[in-house]
Amino acid sequence: MGSILQTKQWADFKKSFGFEIISSDNLFVHKKQLPFGKNFLYVPEVSSSQISGNQVEQLKSMAKQHNSIFLRLELIDRYGDNANKILLSMGFKKSFEQVQPKWRQIVDLTPTRGTILSQMKQKGRYNVKLAQRKGVQIKRVSLKEFGEKEKIVLDQFFEIYNQTVKREGIGGRSREYFVEMAKSFEQTEYLWVYIAYFENKPLSAALISMYDGVASYLYGGSSSQNREVMAPYLMHWQIIVDAKEEGAKLYDLIGRSAPDNPGSKWAGITRFKEQFGGQAVEILGSYDFINSKFAYQVFKLIEKRRRSEA
């Protein structure tokens, strides 16, 4: 299954934020300019079925041609020692950081709706039914067009998302980021906004992609008001129902902590995502082919400092 991060629309979107896009066979390579004339190449979310050994060698040659500090290849296959060894044997090393989350909570949508519900945690099922009894309403809006209706819904999404970012003390995206994303995906059915309302107040929101058989929870959040009505639970259950009806095979809730790390700062969101069943999946993630060892070490130090201060 392919990733929405390897679509022309995503490539066009990233151009708005300083990336040059290089098309290589069936892949989109993102080139990021750095100070002092330096750059790096990034190939987001590809599967091993999309890329051959010859293509990997071509990408390594591209990094040299562009005088890139490094080439970052991000693989969404499930982690396996054999694949890891192959990448290491081709001159890559595990990246010191992940661009996209390495651990994901993934729900199988191929069983019946009743089976999916039964495989949820008991608390999750209870809260879905509680939200229904309380009268929580879910609105779903496609971003195939970006008119006034879509702008209003996106503003509601951003307000809830921004509240969550500030409340949790984490780095967030700007409103401009989501507006540019919506514009880039016009005329497609790939992006959807979900809002959960209680007494006409938006309480929970999600930006969902549906692409190549996978529904993905890209961004979202919840209000601190009326938590007792459990709006986020019904919203995600509705996403599951809709995604299954659209033919999706998986619902990827994306970021979560590793199962052996209960003290992670992501422990709370992990417990929430686990309520919908599924399993924790580790992907191969990011591997770097280093073209300039000294410049790479400098970049690594600067990037670690930047992230620690974010």
VORO-477336 format. One record per residue: x, y, z of N, C-alpha, C in turn; residue in three letters. Coordinates in pm, whole numbers, padded with zeros to 5 digits, always signed. Each point is the difference from the previous one (the first is absolute). Example, Ala and Ser with C-alpha at 12.3 -4.5 7.8 and 13.67 -1.06 7.14 Angstrom:
BEGIN
+01319-00569+00780-00089+00119+00000+00090+00120+00000ALA
-00035+00105-00072+00082+00119+00006-00077+00109+00073SER
***
This chain:
BEGIN
+00084-00120+00000-00084+00120+00000+00088+00125+00000MET
-00038+00096-00084+00079+00121-00009-00036+00100+00107GLY
+00079+00105+00008-00021+00106+00099-00041+00129-00069SER
-00087+00075+00065-00040+00130-00053+00119+00095-00009ILE
+00107-00028+00076+00120+00083-00004+00080-00022-00128LEU
-00041-00101-00080+00064-00023-00129-00096+00030-00115GLN
-00083+00103+00018-00089+00045-00107+00047+00134-00054THR
-00043+00030-00123+00034+00129-00060-00057+00114+00084LYS
-00119-00022+00056-00063+00105+00080+00083+00034+00124GLN
+00053-00104+00065+00084+00025+00118+00129+00070-00041TRP
+00055-00040-00113+00122+00064-00049-00025+00149-00028ALA
-00113+00030-00064-00034+00140-00027-00018+00078+00130ASP
-00062-00064+00098-00020+00062+00131+00134+00034+00065PHE
+00095-00091-00005+00129+00022+00066+00082+00107-00072LYS
-00027+00022-00128+00067+00109-00071-00029+00134+00066LYS
-00121+00012+00057-00040+00126+00064+00083+00030+00123SER
+00072-00101+00050+00075+00017+00124+00149-00026-00019PHE
+00049+00037-00118+00143+00006-00020+00068-00124-00054GLY
-00076-00102-00038+00061-00119-00058+00000+00008-00152PHE
+00110-00040-00060+00003-00024-00144-00036-00146-00020GLU
-00085-00029-00097-00043-00138-00023+00069-00055-00124ILE
+00064-00114+00017+00066-00068-00111-00075-00131-00024ILE
-00047-00019-00123-00070-00123-00034+00101-00102-00052SER
+00000-00117+00062+00092-00106-00040-00078-00128-00020SER
-00021-00038-00127-00086-00114-00034-00138+00022+00064ASP
-00040-00088+00090-00133+00012+00063+00007+00063+00138ASN
+00112+00064+00033+00019+00056+00133+00010+00153-00004LEU
-00041+00062+00111+00021+00143+00019+00107+00018+00106PHE
+00107+00068-00039+00113+00027+00090-00007+00146+00040VAL
+00007+00027+00130-00008+00136+00052+00142+00051+00030HIS
+00035+00112-00062+00131+00060+00023-00017+00124+00086LYS
+00066+00000+00116-00010+00111+00094+00130+00077+00003LYS
-00008+00130-00033+00117+00086+00005+00031+00038+00144GLN
+00128+00002+00032+00049+00037+00132+00093+00120-00013LEU
+00036+00065+00110+00095+00111-00008+00134-00042-00061PRO
+00073+00099-00051+00134-00018-00056+00000-00090-00123PHE
-00112+00003-00074-00006-00075-00125-00013-00150+00015GLY
-00029-00047+00119-00013-00144+00024-00144-00044-00023LYS
-00020-00131-00011-00135-00055-00017-00002-00147+00041ASN
-00121-00052+00016-00014-00145+00016-00120-00047-00082PHE
-00004-00129-00032-00110-00060-00074-00080-00091+00092LEU
-00130+00000-00018-00090-00078+00085-00104-00068-00088TYR
-00010-00132+00013-00101-00079-00072-00101-00050+00102VAL
-00118+00065+00010-00094-00037+00106-00082-00124-00030PRO
-00017-00081+00100-00096-00111+00004-00014-00079-00130GLU
+00102-00079-00030-00010-00095-00111+00001-00141+00057VAL
-00057-00093-00073+00006-00141+00039+00103-00070-00088SER
+00048-00113+00047+00102-00074-00075-00053-00045-00135SER
-00133-00014-00012-00058-00040-00129+00003+00113-00102SER
+00022+00123+00046+00002+00116-00089+00140+00035-00049GLN
+00101-00060+00061+00136+00043-00028+00092-00121-00015ILE
+00080+00000-00105+00091-00111-00026+00141+00035+00046SER
+00085-00101+00003+00140+00024+00036+00066+00097-00096GLY
-00034-00010-00129+00057+00092-00099-00044+00143+00026ASN
-00126+00017+00040-00049+00134+00031+00071+00059+00121GLN
+00026-00084+00099+00073+00047+00118+00138+00050-00041VAL
+00066-00074-00088+00132+00043-00048-00010+00131-00077GLU
-00107+00015-00079-00021+00125-00073-00020+00117+00096GLN
-00072-00025+00109-00022+00105+00100+00131+00039+00068LEU
+00084-00097+00027+00131+00029+00059+00084+00084-00096LYS
-00007-00034-00129+00072+00079-00101-00056+00142-00008SER
-00132+00011+00013-00065+00132-00001+00052+00086+00114MET
+00015-00060+00118+00050+00074+00115+00140+00054-00028ALA
+00080-00078-00067+00136+00046-00034-00005+00110-00106LYS
-00088-00017-00100-00012+00101-00106-00045+00135+00055GLN
-00087-00003+00100-00052+00124+00059+00087+00049+00116HIS
+00110-00069+00022+00091+00035+00110-00076+00009+00133ASN
-00090-00096+00021-00083-00002+00121+00080-00053+00118SER
-00029+00052+00118+00066-00050+00121-00036-00147+00020ILE
-00129-00030-00021-00045-00138+00016-00130-00022-00076PHE
-00032-00126-00022-00127-00043-00057-00075-00075+00109LEU
-00121+00043+00029-00083-00069+00101-00110-00077-00071ARG
+00000-00131+00021-00099-00089-00060-00090-00052+00112LEU
-00130+00021-00016-00096-00036+00106-00088-00114-00051GLU
+00009-00115+00069-00073-00119-00043-00115-00031+00094LEU
-00119-00028-00057-00118-00026+00082-00030-00149+00015ILE
+00091-00085-00047-00017-00143+00025+00014-00027+00150ASP
-00064-00107+00045+00018-00040+00139+00146-00036+00023ARG
+00047+00035+00120+00141-00023+00032+00032-00149-00007TYR
+00112-00030-00063+00050-00138-00007+00151+00002-00006GLY
+00063-00092+00069+00146-00002+00005+00061-00016-00138ASP
-00064-00077-00089+00057-00023-00132+00004+00129-00081ASN
-00112+00073-00001-00004+00127-00073+00099+00099+00059ALA
+00011+00002+00131+00096+00088+00068+00142-00032-00046ASN
+00034-00129-00007+00135-00041-00040+00028+00038-00145LYS
-00102-00012-00086+00019+00036-00141+00032+00149-00012ILE
-00073+00083+00072+00025+00144-00006+00139+00034+00052LEU
+00040-00063+00109+00133+00026+00055+00108-00044-00099LEU
-00025-00112-00069+00099-00050-00097+00012+00090-00121SER
-00102+00084-00025+00001+00092-00114+00060+00136+00037MET
+00056+00008+00120+00069+00123+00039-00084+00096+00081GLY
-00121-00040+00038-00085+00086+00083+00025-00028+00147PHE
-00036+00094+00084+00000-00019+00145-00132+00050+00054LYS
-00042-00054+00112-00124+00047+00060+00012+00148+00032LYS
-00103+00075-00036+00001+00143+00026-00003+00028+00149SER
+00060+00111+00039-00002+00042+00141-00135+00059+00039PHE
-00090+00021-00096-00133+00055+00027-00098-00058-00100GLU
-00126+00001+00037-00107-00044-00089-00079+00121-00046GLN
-00029+00005-00129-00083+00109-00052-00147-00033+00027VAL
-00043-00117-00042-00134-00049+00029+00008-00102+00114GLN
-00108-00017+00076+00005-00091+00115+00038-00143-00038PRO
+00090-00058+00077+00048-00136-00025-00097-00104+00057LYS
-00065+00034+00112-00099-00088+00060-00140+00053-00031TRP
-00089-00091-00046-00136+00038-00038-00101-00097+00060ARG
-00120+00050+00025-00111-00085+00041-00087-00021-00122GLN
-00011-00125-00046-00069-00030-00126-00115-00096+00024ILE
-00118+00040-00047-00121-00081+00015-00033-00066-00133VAL
-00020-00131+00002-00040-00077-00118-00148+00024-00026ASP
-00033+00049-00120-00138+00031-00034-00067-00108-00083LEU
+00068-00112-00023-00059-00104-00085-00108-00083+00070THR
+00002-00017+00134-00112-00072+00063-00131+00078-00009PRO
-00108-00060+00044-00129+00069+00001+00004+00115+00101THR
-00093+00094-00017-00007+00112+00094-00019-00050+00144ARG
-00086-00100+00016-00023-00054+00133+00124-00060+00061GLY
+00080-00068-00083+00124-00060+00050+00100+00108+00039THR
+00010+00103-00082+00092+00111+00032-00039+00062+00134ILE
-00130+00021+00020-00048+00057+00126+00032-00092+00117LEU
-00019-00129-00020+00025-00095+00109+00148-00010+00035SER
+00088+00032-00097+00144-00007+00024+00055+00126+00065GLN
-00084+00103+00013+00041+00119+00073+00009-00030+00149MET
+00071+00085+00072+00004-00013+00145-00141+00026+00055LYS
-00030-00062+00113-00133+00016+00060-00032+00147+00027GLN
+00101+00073+00050-00020+00142+00028-00030+00077-00129LYS
+00067-00036-00108-00022+00066-00127-00143-00020-00050GLY
-00047-00125+00006-00138-00028-00042-00100+00076+00085ARG
+00024+00000+00130-00091+00070+00093-00007+00148-00034TYR
+00115+00062-00026+00003+00144-00025-00063+00036-00134ASN
+00011-00087-00099-00068+00022-00128-00151+00005+00024VAL
-00051-00097+00073-00145-00005+00028-00044+00116+00089LYS
+00086+00039+00093-00032+00114+00087-00014+00127-00083LEU
+00093+00024-00092-00006+00119-00085-00126-00001-00085ALA
-00039-00118-00048-00123-00009-00078-00121+00036+00086GLN
-00004-00051+00123-00113+00030+00090-00006+00149+00036ARG
+00116+00062+00011+00006+00141+00038-00039+00092-00116LYS
-00009-00056-00120-00041+00080-00115+00114+00066-00076GLY
+00122-00051+00014+00113+00053-00078-00028-00026-00149VAL
+00026+00100-00082-00021-00009-00145+00133+00012-00073GLN
+00016-00078-00105+00125+00001-00077-00026+00057-00139ILE
+00086+00094-00040-00008+00059-00134+00125-00038-00077LYS
-00019-00040-00124+00111-00039-00087-00004+00087-00125ARG
+00112+00065-00032+00005+00089-00116+00123-00034-00084VAL
-00024-00025-00128+00110-00024-00094+00068+00131-00036SER
+00132-00006-00020+00074+00118-00046+00024-00007-00151LEU
-00088-00071-00071+00010-00005-00146-00013+00139-00059LYS
-00081+00082+00065-00010+00142-00035+00042+00079+00123GLU
+00039+00126-00022+00041+00083+00114-00073+00133-00007PHE
-00133-00010+00016-00084+00119+00001-00026+00048+00141GLY
-00103+00082+00016-00030+00060+00131-00035-00105+00104GLU
-00080-00100-00039-00038-00105+00095+00124-00073+00052LYS
+00090-00033-00090+00120-00073+00039+00092+00086+00086GLU
+00007+00130-00030+00083+00091+00080-00052+00010+00143LYS
-00132+00005+00016-00059+00007+00134+00034-00125+00080ILE
-00015-00116-00063+00029-00126+00068+00149-00011+00032VAL
+00085+00044-00093+00144-00006+00025+00038+00094+00115LEU
-00066+00115+00008+00025+00092+00112-00041-00064+00133ASP
-00112-00071+00001-00043-00069+00122+00101-00109+00038GLN
+00045-00073-00101+00103-00101+00025+00124+00063+00060PHE
+00047+00111-00061+00124+00061+00046-00013+00055+00141PHE
-00115+00056+00033-00021+00053+00135+00015-00111+00104GLU
-00060-00114-00025+00010-00112+00094+00141-00057+00002ILE
+00059-00015-00119+00138-00050-00010+00095+00092+00076TYR
-00014+00130-00019+00089+00097+00064-00017+00001+00151ASN
-00124-00013+00047-00024-00012+00145+00077-00119+00057GLN
-00005-00111-00072+00064-00123+00046+00151+00016+00005THR
+00056+00060-00104+00145+00022-00006+00047+00083+00118VAL
-00073+00108+00027+00038+00089+00111-00017-00070+00134LYS
-00109-00075+00015-00027-00068+00126+00105-00106+00031ARG
+00044-00071-00105+00096-00109+00019+00145+00048-00004GLU
+00021+00125-00040+00135+00054-00006+00088-00065-00105GLY
-00059-00028-00117+00074-00063-00108+00007+00093-00120ILE
+00094-00026-00089+00012+00080-00120-00117-00026-00094GLY
-00048+00105-00063-00115-00015-00088+00020+00068-00134GLY
-00096-00019-00088+00001+00060-00133-00083+00129+00000ARG
+00029+00085-00096-00074+00126-00014-00129-00023-00079SER
-00089+00098+00007-00122-00007-00080+00036-00002-00149ARG
+00101+00078-00037+00043+00005-00139+00038-00138-00051GLU
+00062-00080+00086+00042-00135-00038-00121-00082-00047TYR
-00109+00006+00075-00118-00079-00034-00074+00058-00120PHE
+00000+00132-00014-00063+00063-00116+00072-00043-00127VAL
+00133+00004+00001+00077-00041-00117-00021-00147-00031GLU
-00011-00082+00104-00026-00142-00021-00135-00019-00069MET
-00102+00069+00050-00134-00012-00059+00001+00043-00146ALA
+00067+00110-00030+00007+00048-00139+00070-00101-00091LYS
+00104-00062+00051+00077-00095-00081-00080-00125-00033SER
-00094-00035+00087-00077-00124-00020-00140+00025-00056PHE
-00026+00123-00049-00127+00023-00069-00011-00094-00119GLU
-00123-00036-00032-00031-00091-00111+00043-00145+00027GLN
+00026-00032+00125+00022-00139+00039-00095-00033+00115THR
-00014-00129+00027-00081-00045+00114+00091-00051+00111GLU
+00121+00052+00007+00099-00054+00094-00011+00056+00142TYR
-00047+00124+00014+00000+00064+00132-00142+00028+00049LEU
-00022-00030+00129-00129+00022+00063+00021+00062+00137TRP
-00090+00090+00036-00001+00057+00136-00121-00056+00074VAL
+00024-00046+00122-00107-00046+00088-00009+00094+00120TYR
-00122+00039+00035-00024+00081+00120-00109-00068+00082ILE
+00023-00014+00131-00102-00051+00091-00060+00118+00075ALA
-00133+00011-00003-00071+00111+00064-00086-00051+00116TYR
-00009+00082+00103-00095-00024+00108-00071+00131+00027PHE
-00132-00003-00015-00080+00123+00014+00056+00111-00088GLU
+00033-00038-00124+00050+00090-00104+00140+00055+00027ASN
+00067-00049+00103+00138+00042+00028+00097-00104-00055LYS
+00100+00043-00079+00101-00096-00046+00091-00042+00116PRO
+00008-00130+00025+00078-00050+00113+00120-00084-00040LEU
-00004-00057-00119+00110-00085-00043+00012+00011-00151SER
+00122-00013-00051+00021+00017-00144+00113-00090-00048ALA
-00009-00039-00126+00105-00085-00059+00014+00033-00148ALA
+00123-00003-00048+00030+00010-00142+00043-00139-00044LEU
-00076-00059-00090+00018-00140-00039+00035-00008-00148ILE
+00097-00083-00034+00026-00031-00140-00053-00139-00030SER
-00053-00017-00119-00043-00132-00047+00067-00022-00134MET
+00097-00092-00001+00080-00019-00121+00048-00145-00009TYR
-00025-00060-00114+00052-00134-00032-00031-00103+00110ASP
-00123+00001+00046-00043-00102+00094+00033+00027+00145GLY
+00053+00119+00030+00036+00033+00138-00061+00134+00038VAL
-00071+00003+00112-00044+00126+00061+00101+00036+00107ALA
+00048+00123+00000+00104+00042+00095-00044+00124+00077SER
+00025-00004+00128-00031+00112+00091+00120+00094-00001TYR
-00006+00102-00085+00115+00088-00019+00017+00099+00115LEU
-00107+00069+00033+00004+00101+00107-00136+00002+00069TYR
+00000+00048+00123-00128+00010+00071+00017+00055+00139GLY
-00110+00001+00073+00004+00049+00137-00139+00001+00059GLY
-00007+00046+00124-00129+00006+00069-00004+00121+00092SER
-00120+00048+00024-00021+00112+00091+00006-00048+00144SER
+00031+00092+00090-00001-00034+00143-00142+00011+00058SER
-00094+00048-00082-00138+00014+00046-00079-00130-00021GLN
-00095-00023+00087-00094-00114-00014+00070-00133-00028ASN
+00108-00023+00070+00071-00127-00018-00086-00120+00037ARG
-00099+00025+00087-00082-00110+00050-00086-00065-00109GLU
-00017+00068-00116-00084-00059-00105+00081-00088-00095VAL
+00130-00006+00017+00087-00095-00071-00007+00016-00153MET
-00003+00125-00046-00012+00028-00143+00109-00065-00086ALA
+00129+00000+00043+00103-00059-00087-00023-00147-00031PRO
-00060-00073+00092-00023-00143-00022-00099-00024-00113TYR
-00109+00073+00002-00099-00017-00107+00056+00048-00133LEU
+00079+00107+00003+00060+00051-00124+00088-00106-00066MET
+00088-00061+00078+00090-00100-00059-00076-00127-00041HIS
-00105-00034+00074-00080-00114-00042-00067+00030-00135TRP
-00048+00124-00019-00061+00037-00127+00103-00003-00112GLN
+00122+00041+00029+00108-00008-00100+00021-00145-00042ILE
+00002-00091+00097+00016-00142-00029-00113-00050-00089ILE
-00124+00035+00036-00117-00044-00078+00008+00053-00143VAL
+00028+00130-00015+00007+00061-00133+00114-00059-00083ASP
+00116-00015+00063+00117-00053-00072-00028-00140-00052ALA
-00063-00082+00082-00035-00136-00042-00096+00004-00119LYS
-00101+00088+00007-00096+00012-00109+00067+00050-00129GLU
+00106+00082+00016+00073+00051-00117+00096-00104-00058GLU
+00011-00114+00067+00086-00107-00051+00138-00006+00061GLY
+00025+00082+00101+00132-00004+00066+00017-00133+00074ALA
+00121-00050+00000+00033-00125+00070+00060+00025+00137LYS
+00056+00119+00020+00068+00032+00126-00036+00141+00045LEU
-00003+00019+00132-00006+00135+00057+00127+00019+00081TYR
+00085+00091-00049+00128+00028+00064-00016+00124+00087ASP
-00002-00022+00132-00010+00113+00094+00135+00067+00021LEU
+00100-00051-00066+00136+00054-00007+00066+00003+00137ILE
+00052+00114+00044+00095+00002+00112-00048-00060+00131GLY
+00086-00083+00060-00023-00056+00131+00137-00033+00059ARG
+00002-00031+00128+00127-00039+00063+00026-00148-00023SER
+00125-00041+00016+00034-00142-00010-00067-00076+00115ALA
-00041-00124-00024-00070-00076+00105+00080-00017+00129PRO
+00132+00002-00011+00084-00020+00119+00042+00131+00065ASP
-00073+00110-00031+00037+00131+00053-00122+00069+00063ASN
-00053-00056+00110-00121+00058+00061+00019+00139+00057PRO
+00126+00041+00023+00026+00132+00055+00020+00107-00105GLY
-00024-00033-00127+00019+00095-00109-00093+00120+00014SER
+00044+00114-00054-00086+00119+00000-00124-00021-00087LYS
+00003-00106-00083-00113-00032-00085-00090-00107+00062TRP
+00022-00032+00128-00075-00109+00064-00150+00027+00001ALA
-00040+00125+00027-00142+00033+00006-00069-00018-00134GLY
+00059+00056-00108-00061-00013-00132+00004-00145-00046ILE
+00102-00074+00044+00008-00142-00035-00115-00078+00062THR
-00027+00025+00128-00112-00069+00065-00132+00031-00070ARG
-00016+00126-00043-00123+00037-00072-00010-00078-00131PHE
+00106-00002-00077-00004-00067-00130-00019-00151+00014LYS
+00052-00057+00106-00016-00143+00023-00145-00038+00028GLU
-00083+00096+00039-00140-00029+00028-00075-00049-00123GLN
+00054+00030-00119-00068-00037-00124+00048-00134-00054PHE
+00075-00073+00081+00048-00131-00042+00121+00012-00091GLY
+00019-00100-00084+00115+00001-00088+00126-00045+00072GLY
+00113+00033-00058+00126-00041+00058+00108+00106-00020GLN
+00099-00007+00087+00117+00088-00013+00089-00057-00110ALA
+00035+00084-00095+00083-00042-00113+00123+00090-00007VAL
+00116-00062-00008+00125+00074-00019+00038-00007-00147GLU
+00018+00115-00063+00045+00002-00139+00152+00014-00004ILE
+00057-00025-00116+00146+00013-00013+00044+00143+00028LEU
-00075+00096-00052+00031+00140+00029+00114+00056-00083GLY
+00073+00095+00055+00098+00078-00075+00141-00058+00008SER
+00063-00004-00119+00140-00041-00013+00072+00107-00081TYR
+00123+00030+00039+00077+00105-00066+00120-00057-00074ASP
+00017+00046-00124+00123-00025-00075+00081+00129+00009PHE
+00114-00007+00066+00078+00120+00031+00101+00028-00111ILE
-00009+00119-00054+00088+00040-00110+00115+00088+00050ASN
-00022+00070+00112+00103+00086+00060-00003-00021+00151SER
+00095-00076+00052-00003-00038+00142+00009+00121+00093LYS
+00088+00094-00031+00016+00116+00088-00126+00085+00002PHE
-00053+00031-00121-00120+00083-00008-00119-00071+00066ALA
-00004-00132-00011-00108-00077+00062+00005+00012+00152TYR
+00119-00007+00057+00013+00012+00145-00041+00139+00048GLN
+00036+00103-00078-00041+00137+00034-00152+00012-00005VAL
-00059-00052-00109-00146+00002-00014-00067-00073+00116PHE
+00055-00113+00037-00056-00082+00109-00001+00078+00131LYS
+00110+00068+00031+00008+00079+00124-00101+00114+00000LEU
-00009+00071-00113-00093+00113-00010-00145-00048+00011ILE
-00030-00111-00068-00137-00052+00000-00041-00049+00137GLU
+00089-00066+00071-00032-00047+00135-00024+00118+00094LYS
+00080+00105-00014-00020+00118+00083-00133+00067-00033ARG
-00030+00010-00129-00127+00063-00042-00119-00075+00057ARG
+00005-00132-00006-00113-00081+00048-00013+00007+00152ARG
+00112+00010+00069-00006+00008+00147-00059+00132+00047SER
+00013+00103-00084-00051+00133+00036-00141+00024-00050GLU
-00050-00092-00085-00134+00018-00059-00110-00020+00105ALA
***
